[in-house]
Amino acid sequence: MNRLEAMTAFVRVAELSSFTAAAQSLGLPKSSASAAVSQLEAHLKIQLFHRTTRRVQLTQDGQAYYERCREVLAELDELGAMFERTQGTLTGTLRVDMVVSMARDFLVPRLPEFLGQHPGIAIELSCTDRRVDVVAEGFDCVIRVGALSDSALMSRPLGVMRMGNYASSAYLSRHGEPKTLDDLNGHHLIHYAQTLGARPYGFEYRSGDDYQVVDMPGRITVNNTEAFSSAALAGLGIFQSPRTANRPHVAEGRLVEILPAYEAEPLPVSMIYPRRRHQARRVRAFMDWVVEIMRDYLD
């Protein structure tokens, strides 16, 4: 492993605090990441990490070397991006993250268009409801639904998802279809919570210029959008979810839209990405393509 590859492995270990996780993210055996750090320590004649059976932590010298390594690697990325502009063919790997339903229903079916235009590009697609660490996990861009809190990242708004209220036909046949907010008494809401054990939010609706919440009981709380949809299809209650994700189920008669006058607050959709002075042309091309096709997906 050459010096630059070793520095890259060292930076990833420092960011993930794990030789195993760093090796996996780089597609290397764990032994290679460990050997790379050992080679750097031998060359520099310093200890970069405190190693225990439970954690890996930078030493004071290691922290200083990490900060300088990040600057050097960023400069090399920028240098490569500068010359990449003169090349006609885009090459390389893109690492992208988004929620499962968006990838399944929209982006993946459209990916042949982008990959057909750029046969030299490969995509690593992560689909998860958790908030990934964009920098530490090496993502080029992430499509995120909901409010943003990563102030250290750049963001590009894509639009909003309008919300709808849905229940299965089987559920409505058992409990009746609510026509007003008062009719929600006696109904169950499927709750979604990123952290299980948190207080359920309730049924949200617009009232004038603000949004109000009706507390509702529920027999199931999920922390995954796939389980959220599956619970509704199984007849476990009413759920509030983006219209775009539920149009196929409504068209097939598996879900029924209810209380159309009482929409929850729309969810903003954004693309976030690391701050870089020069961004690789393949990343910019993918992001521009996503912006274009999102117009067909969002309300």
One Martini backbone bead per residue (centre of mass of N, CA, C, O) as a GRO file, in nm:
protein
  299
    1MET     BB    1   0.095   0.037   0.025
    2ASN     BB    2   0.079   0.352  -0.025
    3ARG     BB    3   0.085   0.652   0.119
    4LEU     BB    4  -0.198   0.753   0.030
    5GLU     BB    5  -0.353   0.498   0.107
    6ALA     BB    6  -0.271   0.510   0.404
    7MET     BB    7  -0.398   0.786   0.465
    8THR     BB    8  -0.685   0.706   0.392
    9ALA     BB    9  -0.710   0.483   0.605
   10PHE     BB   10  -0.651   0.657   0.851
   11VAL     BB   11  -0.886   0.858   0.821
   12ARG     BB   12  -1.112   0.646   0.840
   13VAL     BB   13  -1.043   0.540   1.120
   14ALA     BB   14  -1.075   0.815   1.263
   15GLU     BB   15  -1.381   0.857   1.181
   16LEU     BB   16  -1.482   0.549   1.287
   17SER     BB   17  -1.321   0.408   1.521
   18SER     BB   18  -1.239   0.167   1.302
   19PHE     BB   19  -1.096  -0.085   1.126
   20THR     BB   20  -1.335  -0.242   1.016
   21ALA     BB   21  -1.509  -0.008   0.903
   22ALA     BB   22  -1.290   0.111   0.722
   23ALA     BB   23  -1.239  -0.136   0.545
   24GLN     BB   24  -1.528  -0.165   0.439
   25SER     BB   25  -1.548   0.127   0.307
   26LEU     BB   26  -1.278   0.046   0.117
   27GLY     BB   27  -1.257  -0.262   0.039
   28LEU     BB   28  -1.091  -0.403   0.279
   29PRO     BB   29  -0.903  -0.561   0.473
   30LYS     BB   30  -0.834  -0.529   0.798
   31SER     BB   31  -0.524  -0.577   0.773
   32SER     BB   32  -0.468  -0.337   0.582
   33ALA     BB   33  -0.544  -0.104   0.771
   34SER     BB   34  -0.349  -0.180   0.997
   35ALA     BB   35  -0.088  -0.177   0.826
   36ALA     BB   36  -0.102   0.117   0.734
   37VAL     BB   37  -0.075   0.242   1.016
   38SER     BB   38   0.189   0.105   1.093
   39GLN     BB   39   0.357   0.233   0.865
   40LEU     BB   40   0.317   0.524   0.953
   41GLU     BB   41   0.436   0.496   1.238
   42ALA     BB   42   0.717   0.406   1.142
   43HIS     BB   43   0.779   0.654   0.966
   44LEU     BB   44   0.709   0.879   1.201
   45LYS     BB   45   0.764   0.781   1.498
   46ILE     BB   46   0.457   0.736   1.597
   47GLN     BB   47   0.149   0.747   1.769
   48LEU     BB   48  -0.189   0.750   1.648
   49PHE     BB   49  -0.315   0.528   1.849
   50HIS     BB   50  -0.540   0.418   2.081
   51ARG     BB   51  -0.561   0.073   2.180
   52THR     BB   52  -0.845  -0.131   2.225
   53THR     BB   53  -1.097  -0.365   2.245
   54ARG     BB   54  -1.327  -0.115   2.204
   55ARG     BB   55  -1.121   0.116   2.091
   56VAL     BB   56  -1.033   0.402   1.879
   57GLN     BB   57  -0.784   0.659   1.948
   58LEU     BB   58  -0.648   0.949   1.921
   59THR     BB   59  -0.375   1.104   1.946
   60GLN     BB   60  -0.221   1.395   1.951
   61ASP     BB   61  -0.055   1.332   1.697
   62GLY     BB   62  -0.289   1.209   1.536
   63GLN     BB   63  -0.464   1.465   1.517
   64ALA     BB   64  -0.260   1.636   1.360
   65TYR     BB   65  -0.231   1.437   1.121
   66TYR     BB   66  -0.528   1.425   1.037
   67GLU     BB   67  -0.567   1.723   0.959
   68ARG     BB   68  -0.345   1.719   0.739
   69CYS     BB   69  -0.451   1.487   0.567
   70ARG     BB   70  -0.718   1.615   0.485
   71GLU     BB   71  -0.591   1.847   0.330
   72VAL     BB   72  -0.429   1.682   0.125
   73LEU     BB   73  -0.666   1.512   0.007
   74ALA     BB   74  -0.835   1.756  -0.081
   75GLU     BB   75  -0.627   1.872  -0.280
   76LEU     BB   76  -0.622   1.623  -0.465
   77ASP     BB   77  -0.918   1.632  -0.543
   78GLU     BB   78  -0.906   1.915  -0.671
   79LEU     BB   79  -0.695   1.849  -0.885
   80GLY     BB   80  -0.861   1.631  -1.027
   81ALA     BB   81  -1.109   1.814  -1.093
   82MET     BB   82  -0.963   2.016  -1.278
   83PHE     BB   83  -0.890   1.795  -1.505
   84GLU     BB   84  -1.172   1.666  -1.545
   85ARG     BB   85  -1.300   1.904  -1.717
   86THR     BB   86  -1.135   1.807  -1.990
   87GLN     BB   87  -1.311   1.559  -1.989
   88GLY     BB   88  -1.565   1.371  -2.140
   89THR     BB   89  -1.541   1.128  -1.944
   90LEU     BB   90  -1.701   0.974  -1.682
   91THR     BB   91  -1.557   0.859  -1.372
   92GLY     BB   92  -1.635   0.639  -1.117
   93THR     BB   93  -1.754   0.657  -0.777
   94LEU     BB   94  -2.074   0.667  -0.618
   95ARG     BB   95  -2.201   0.779  -0.298
   96VAL     BB   96  -2.538   0.703  -0.189
   97ASP     BB   97  -2.830   0.834  -0.004
   98MET     BB   98  -3.159   0.691   0.088
   99VAL     BB   99  -3.463   0.610   0.105
  100VAL     BB  100  -3.618   0.327   0.020
  101SER     BB  101  -3.874   0.426  -0.136
  102MET     BB  102  -3.725   0.617  -0.332
  103ALA     BB  103  -3.544   0.408  -0.461
  104ARG     BB  104  -3.757   0.196  -0.550
  105ASP     BB  105  -3.981   0.395  -0.698
  106PHE     BB  106  -3.759   0.595  -0.856
  107LEU     BB  107  -3.445   0.588  -0.895
  108VAL     BB  108  -3.380   0.301  -0.996
  109PRO     BB  109  -3.566   0.306  -1.254
  110ARG     BB  110  -3.380   0.566  -1.366
  111LEU     BB  111  -3.072   0.482  -1.376
  112PRO     BB  112  -3.025   0.390  -1.673
  113GLU     BB  113  -3.002   0.675  -1.783
  114PHE     BB  114  -2.741   0.765  -1.640
  115LEU     BB  115  -2.559   0.512  -1.707
  116GLY     BB  116  -2.591   0.546  -2.015
  117GLN     BB  117  -2.447   0.831  -2.023
  118HIS     BB  118  -2.232   0.694  -1.789
  119PRO     BB  119  -2.036   0.413  -1.820
  120GLY     BB  120  -1.793   0.504  -1.602
  121ILE     BB  121  -2.011   0.476  -1.378
  122ALA     BB  122  -2.054   0.403  -1.031
  123ILE     BB  123  -2.288   0.276  -0.777
  124GLU     BB  124  -2.342   0.346  -0.427
  125LEU     BB  125  -2.636   0.231  -0.255
  126SER     BB  126  -2.799   0.369   0.020
  127CYS     BB  127  -3.069   0.230   0.239
  128THR     BB  128  -3.195   0.447   0.496
  129ASP     BB  129  -3.337   0.595   0.796
  130ARG     BB  130  -3.085   0.684   0.890
  131ARG     BB  131  -2.840   0.917   0.987
  132VAL     BB  132  -2.587   0.969   0.813
  133ASP     BB  133  -2.237   1.014   0.786
  134VAL     BB  134  -2.120   1.176   0.530
  135VAL     BB  135  -1.812   1.197   0.590
  136ALA     BB  136  -1.731   0.933   0.746
  137GLU     BB  137  -1.882   0.745   0.505
  138GLY     BB  138  -1.826   0.871   0.210
  139PHE     BB  139  -2.036   1.067   0.088
  140ASP     BB  140  -2.139   1.258  -0.185
  141CYS     BB  141  -2.460   1.211  -0.141
  142VAL     BB  142  -2.782   1.311   0.014
  143ILE     BB  143  -3.120   1.220   0.046
  144ARG     BB  144  -3.339   1.425   0.242
  145VAL     BB  145  -3.605   1.391   0.476
  146GLY     BB  146  -3.651   1.689   0.617
  147ALA     BB  147  -3.495   1.838   0.846
  148LEU     BB  148  -3.203   2.021   0.893
  149SER     BB  149  -2.865   1.990   1.088
  150ASP     BB  150  -2.609   2.008   0.887
  151SER     BB  151  -2.412   2.283   0.894
  152ALA     BB  152  -2.137   2.155   0.755
  153LEU     BB  153  -2.318   2.135   0.509
  154MET     BB  154  -2.440   2.114   0.203
  155SER     BB  155  -2.737   2.244   0.027
  156ARG     BB  156  -3.024   2.124  -0.187
  157PRO     BB  157  -3.318   2.198  -0.287
  158LEU     BB  158  -3.603   1.996  -0.426
  159GLY     BB  159  -3.858   2.013  -0.226
  160VAL     BB  160  -4.184   1.866  -0.165
  161MET     BB  161  -4.395   1.657   0.041
  162ARG     BB  162  -4.702   1.565   0.031
  163MET     BB  163  -4.961   1.481   0.243
  164GLY     BB  164  -5.141   1.190   0.362
  165ASN     BB  165  -5.437   0.993   0.438
  166TYR     BB  166  -5.445   0.644   0.548
  167ALA     BB  167  -5.619   0.327   0.470
  168SER     BB  168  -5.746   0.034   0.472
  169SER     BB  169  -6.020  -0.135   0.379
  170ALA     BB  170  -6.028  -0.326   0.622
  171TYR     BB  171  -6.018  -0.114   0.841
  172LEU     BB  172  -6.275   0.051   0.750
  173SER     BB  173  -6.476  -0.189   0.778
  174ARG     BB  174  -6.435  -0.204   1.094
  175HIS     BB  175  -6.429   0.137   1.175
  176GLY     BB  176  -6.466   0.329   0.966
  177GLU     BB  177  -6.493   0.644   0.810
  178PRO     BB  178  -6.353   0.936   0.857
  179LYS     BB  179  -6.480   1.289   0.825
  180THR     BB  180  -6.368   1.394   1.099
  181LEU     BB  181  -6.191   1.467   1.376
  182ASP     BB  182  -6.399   1.340   1.575
  183ASP     BB  183  -6.386   1.051   1.429
  184LEU     BB  184  -6.105   0.957   1.558
  185ASN     BB  185  -6.252   0.836   1.763
  186GLY     BB  186  -6.154   0.494   1.787
  187HIS     BB  187  -5.888   0.520   1.651
  188HIS     BB  188  -5.583   0.425   1.488
  189LEU     BB  189  -5.235   0.500   1.496
  190ILE     BB  190  -4.949   0.499   1.312
  191HIS     BB  191  -4.632   0.510   1.439
  192TYR     BB  192  -4.346   0.731   1.401
  193ALA     BB  193  -3.997   0.659   1.508
  194GLN     BB  194  -3.661   0.690   1.526
  195THR     BB  195  -3.709   0.653   1.844
  196LEU     BB  196  -3.773   0.425   2.050
  197GLY     BB  197  -3.989   0.563   2.315
  198ALA     BB  198  -4.101   0.794   2.205
  199ARG     BB  199  -4.331   1.026   2.177
  200PRO     BB  200  -4.606   1.035   2.022
  201TYR     BB  201  -4.741   1.266   1.796
  202GLY     BB  202  -4.980   1.225   1.595
  203PHE     BB  203  -5.236   1.402   1.434
  204GLU     BB  204  -5.179   1.608   1.164
  205TYR     BB  205  -5.292   1.956   1.096
  206ARG     BB  206  -5.433   2.217   0.937
  207SER     BB  207  -5.470   2.557   1.100
  208GLY     BB  208  -5.447   2.783   0.903
  209ASP     BB  209  -5.108   2.885   0.973
  210ASP     BB  210  -5.113   2.608   1.126
  211TYR     BB  211  -5.029   2.322   1.333
  212GLN     BB  212  -5.198   2.040   1.453
  213VAL     BB  213  -5.277   1.796   1.724
  214VAL     BB  214  -5.400   1.463   1.754
  215ASP     BB  215  -5.444   1.250   1.988
  216MET     BB  216  -5.345   0.900   1.940
  217PRO     BB  217  -5.378   0.585   1.937
  218GLY     BB  218  -5.153   0.289   1.929
  219ARG     BB  219  -5.027  -0.051   1.842
  220ILE     BB  220  -4.790   0.081   1.657
  221THR     BB  221  -4.431   0.128   1.628
  222VAL     BB  222  -4.200   0.272   1.398
  223ASN     BB  223  -3.849   0.306   1.227
  224ASN     BB  224  -3.968   0.233   0.929
  225THR     BB  225  -4.099   0.284   0.617
  226GLU     BB  226  -4.171  -0.006   0.544
  227ALA     BB  227  -4.328  -0.074   0.804
  228PHE     BB  228  -4.530   0.154   0.782
  229SER     BB  229  -4.669   0.056   0.523
  230SER     BB  230  -4.727  -0.238   0.611
  231ALA     BB  231  -4.918  -0.166   0.847
  232ALA     BB  232  -5.135  -0.037   0.671
  233LEU     BB  233  -5.187  -0.283   0.479
  234ALA     BB  234  -5.264  -0.466   0.743
  235GLY     BB  235  -5.473  -0.285   0.925
  236LEU     BB  236  -5.343  -0.106   1.192
  237GLY     BB  237  -5.420   0.182   1.059
  238ILE     BB  238  -5.354   0.507   1.048
  239PHE     BB  239  -5.168   0.708   0.802
  240GLN     BB  240  -4.896   0.945   0.748
  241SER     BB  241  -4.803   1.014   0.406
  242PRO     BB  242  -4.667   1.039   0.117
  243ARG     BB  243  -4.819   1.052  -0.184
  244THR     BB  244  -4.606   0.932  -0.377
  245ALA     BB  245  -4.584   0.650  -0.218
  246ASN     BB  246  -4.925   0.585  -0.245
  247ARG     BB  247  -5.043   0.578  -0.533
  248PRO     BB  248  -5.029   0.273  -0.604
  249HIS     BB  249  -5.216   0.174  -0.369
  250VAL     BB  250  -5.464   0.337  -0.453
  251ALA     BB  251  -5.491   0.227  -0.746
  252GLU     BB  252  -5.518  -0.082  -0.626
  253GLY     BB  253  -5.695  -0.060  -0.342
  254ARG     BB  254  -5.514  -0.088  -0.068
  255LEU     BB  255  -5.574   0.219  -0.037
  256VAL     BB  256  -5.731   0.497   0.145
  257GLU     BB  257  -5.825   0.814   0.126
  258ILE     BB  258  -5.843   1.048   0.398
  259LEU     BB  259  -5.900   1.347   0.502
  260PRO     BB  260  -5.809   1.574   0.270
  261ALA     BB  261  -5.835   1.852   0.453
  262TYR     BB  262  -5.598   1.705   0.654
  263GLU     BB  263  -5.292   1.807   0.633
  264ALA     BB  264  -4.981   1.768   0.672
  265GLU     BB  265  -4.679   1.873   0.677
  266PRO     BB  266  -4.459   1.919   0.459
  267LEU     BB  267  -4.171   1.764   0.321
  268PRO     BB  268  -3.857   1.825   0.290
  269VAL     BB  269  -3.622   1.808   0.012
  270SER     BB  270  -3.271   1.717   0.015
  271MET     BB  271  -2.936   1.789  -0.077
  272ILE     BB  272  -2.638   1.658   0.061
  273TYR     BB  273  -2.290   1.780   0.106
  274PRO     BB  274  -1.978   1.833   0.103
  275ARG     BB  275  -1.731   2.057   0.153
  276ARG     BB  276  -1.604   2.179  -0.164
  277ARG     BB  277  -1.430   2.361  -0.383
  278HIS     BB  278  -1.402   2.095  -0.561
  279GLN     BB  279  -1.610   1.906  -0.767
  280ALA     BB  280  -1.672   1.636  -0.903
  281ARG     BB  281  -1.817   1.588  -1.206
  282ARG     BB  282  -1.985   1.336  -1.138
  283VAL     BB  283  -2.139   1.466  -0.900
  284ARG     BB  284  -2.266   1.702  -1.052
  285ALA     BB  285  -2.417   1.531  -1.261
  286PHE     BB  286  -2.595   1.375  -1.061
  287MET     BB  287  -2.728   1.614  -0.917
  288ASP     BB  288  -2.859   1.738  -1.170
  289TRP     BB  289  -3.028   1.488  -1.239
  290VAL     BB  290  -3.195   1.477  -0.980
  291VAL     BB  291  -3.329   1.751  -1.005
  292GLU     BB  292  -3.479   1.683  -1.269
  293ILE     BB  293  -3.639   1.414  -1.179
  294MET     BB  294  -3.789   1.531  -0.923
  295ARG     BB  295  -4.021   1.675  -1.076
  296ASP     BB  296  -4.179   1.388  -1.108
  297TYR     BB  297  -4.208   1.325  -0.780
  298LEU     BB  298  -4.286   1.595  -0.678
  299ASP     BB  299  -4.530   1.839  -0.574
   0.00000   0.00000   0.00000
